[in-house]
Amino acid sequence: MKNKVYLLIGCLLLALSACTSVKPWERGVLAKKEMAWQLDPMESKLQSHIYFAKEGSSGGGQAAGGGCGCN
């Protein structure tokens, strides 16, 4: 039981050590093309189009809309 508590505390400290703030002068490194989720925006749009065509819906990738159809 004692080892589990130490393991939990260790994992929590390890997870919290990854949290950091990015300084304004460091943001240029993160804004590079290599750091993007999708490197090719056209490929991303195509995959999104295929997904929504198969699902029979649209707009599922955004957070807007309340589900009542009155967007």
Phi, psi and omega per residue, in radians:
M1 nan -0.716 -3.120
K2 -1.159 -0.642 3.128
N3 -1.176 -0.615 3.121
K4 -1.146 -0.657 3.116
V5 -1.155 -0.753 3.114
Y6 -1.133 -0.671 3.101
L7 -1.140 -0.740 3.115
L8 -1.107 -0.782 3.117
I9 -1.111 -0.728 3.118
G10 -1.097 -0.755 3.111
C11 -1.141 -0.690 3.119
L12 -1.117 -0.768 3.115
L13 -1.144 -0.643 3.115
L14 -1.158 -0.721 3.124
A15 -1.163 -0.684 -3.134
L16 -1.266 -0.405 -3.139
S17 -1.246 -0.322 3.138
A18 -1.416 -0.231 -3.137
C19 -1.389 2.209 3.122
T20 -2.660 2.766 3.060
S21 -1.700 2.570 -3.120
V22 -1.720 2.203 3.124
K23 -1.296 2.657 -3.124
P24 -0.991 -0.617 -3.111
W25 -1.374 -0.171 3.092
E26 -1.661 -0.158 -3.059
R27 -1.236 -0.390 3.107
G28 -1.099 -0.603 3.118
V29 -1.185 -0.687 -3.118
L30 -1.328 -0.302 -3.121
A31 -1.542 0.065 3.141
K32 -1.208 2.751 -3.106
K33 -1.065 -0.586 -3.108
E34 -1.174 -0.335 -3.089
M35 -1.611 0.021 -3.115
A36 -1.311 2.668 3.089
W37 -1.139 -0.817 3.063
Q38 -2.047 2.156 -3.109
L39 -1.270 -0.543 -3.093
D40 -1.963 1.878 -3.108
P41 -1.121 -0.566 3.113
M42 -1.169 -0.708 3.097
E43 -1.122 -0.682 3.113
S44 -1.112 -0.754 3.108
K45 -1.109 -0.719 3.132
L46 -1.113 -0.795 3.127
Q47 -1.104 -0.674 3.099
S48 -1.129 -0.727 3.125
H49 -1.110 -0.770 3.129
I50 -1.109 -0.753 -3.128
Y51 -1.058 -0.847 -3.084
F52 -1.271 -0.480 3.053
A53 -1.179 -0.672 3.118
K54 -1.287 -0.591 -3.124
E55 -1.366 -0.397 -3.119
G56 1.358 0.399 3.120
S57 -2.432 2.971 3.070
S58 -2.492 2.724 3.100
G59 1.442 0.196 -3.127
G60 -1.287 -0.270 -3.112
G61 -1.494 -0.125 -3.118
Q62 -1.884 2.903 -3.117
A63 -1.700 -0.075 -3.078
A64 -1.373 2.783 3.094
G65 1.675 2.531 -3.094
G66 -1.863 0.042 3.120
G67 1.572 -0.018 -3.116
C68 -1.633 -0.098 -3.140
G69 1.492 0.169 -3.095
C70 -1.916 0.719 -3.110
N71 -0.982 nan nan
